[in-house]
Amino acid sequence: MKFKDVEADIVTGDAILVDGKGIVSELIEVGTDGDKSHAGIFFRLDAELADLLGGFINDLYVGEMWLGKSFDVHPANRYLSDSDGTCYLGVAPAAVRMQQDKVLDKIKWFIKTQPVYGLKEFPLMFADRIFHIQIDPNTILPVCSVALQECWELCGVHFKISLAAPTDFDDIVAGTVQIEL
């Protein structure tokens, strides 16, 4: 589906899920037994974020955690044009869509605190998934999917696993659709 056909319906808190093409993406998909390797979050700018990011109120952006980087933000159309993978819109559950202000507050926290995660987070995520070792999410920095998970949990969404992988959102979203420019 063309992005322009769904852009107006995307709200703060909707997910962008990616089936990446690189070796790291393949390792994540194998390690999580899924078909998605990356997750980000759509959000619309309010006045504070428009000033901070140099955009306009209601502009649509994507926020994401990247290995070795802080929380990164991009205009949604640029994110899609730069992506080397297949992108999917994951419609957030109703609880998230009704509490967009909580999600936006968490996104502002990510932008202002600039947490950076490294390679140590991946083995913990895989251990949580493979060996069912419960990892306290507060003891690690959030990988891409855990950042999205934290936003959704603020709105009352519950996950079966303590450290969600990108593929875990397939079971929670209200629907997914492949999107492209």
TAWO-V661911 format. One record per helix or strand of 2 or more residues. SS is the DSSP state (h for helix, s for strand). FROM is the first residue (numbers start at 1). LEN is the number of residues. If there is no record, write none. Layout:
ss-><SS,SS>
from-><FROM,FROM>
len-><LEN,LEN>
This chain:
ss-><h,s,h,s,h,s,s,h,s,h,h,h,h,h,h,s>
from-><3,15,23,38,47,60,72,76,86,94,100,120,137,144,166,175>
len-><7,5,9,7,7,5,4,7,6,4,14,11,3,10,6,6>
